[in-house]
Amino acid sequence: MILSVLIPFIQQMFLFKAKSIVQSDDNGGEPELVLRFLQEVEEQAEEVLADKQQIVDLDIKRNQNREALRDLQRELGSSEHV
């Protein structure tokens, strides 16, 4: 759910920054500025991907914990009926 909000936000920020670079670049092109911008975008994209992977890993762990807790509850419930 967080990613469904985060990705459009990142896309909007990317478009805003790209438009501001293009509008401020009236001197025929400054490749250093564009390169620096693309490097920043790549760094931030790597952080987003790392965060996404961490969310997936934590969700897997949460499910494993839920399953283990349910197994313990079943085991406790079956031993009480004996």
N, C-alpha and C positions, 0 to 999 in steps of 0.2 A: 504494500500500500504506500509506503514511504517513497519507493522508487517511482510510482505513478505520478507523484507530485514533483519529485526531484528532477526527473528527466526533462519534462517540459520547461521547468525553471532554468535548467542549464542551457537548453536550446535557446531560450529567449535571451539569456545573458550572452551567449555566443553571438547571436545575430546582432544584438545591440552593440557589442564590442567591435564586431566586424564592420558594421555600418559606420561607427565613429572613426575607425581607422581609414576607411575609404573616403569619408568626407573630409578628414583632416589631411589627406594625402594629395594636395593639389600641385605638388612640385614634380610630378612625373614619376613618383614612386620612391618609397624608402623601404628597400627589402629588409633592412635590419629590424624595422618596426614590425613588419608583417611576420618575420621569422620569430621575433621575441613573443609576439602574440600567439603564434602557433605552438611555441614551446610551452607557454603558460597553459594553453588549452590542453595540450597533451598531458602535462603534469596533473592537472585537475581531473582529467578523464581517468588517469591511472588511479587516482585516489578514489574516484567514484566506483571503479571496477573492484578495487580492493575492499571497499565498504560493502559492495553488493555481495562479494564472496563471503565476507564475514557474516553478513545477514543469513546467507544460505547455510553456512556452517553452524551458526547458533540455532537456526531453526531445526536442523537435523538433530543437534544435541538436545533441544527442547523436546522433540518427539521421542527420542530415546529415553529421556527421563520420564516422560509421561507414560510410556509403555512399561518401564520398569516399575513405576509406582502402581500402575494398574495390576501388574503381575503380583506385586507384594500384597495388594488389597485382596486379590482373589485367593492367594495362598493363606492369608490370615482368615478370610471368611470361610474357607473350606476346613481349616483346622478347628474353628469354633463349632462347626456342625458335627464334628466327630465325637 
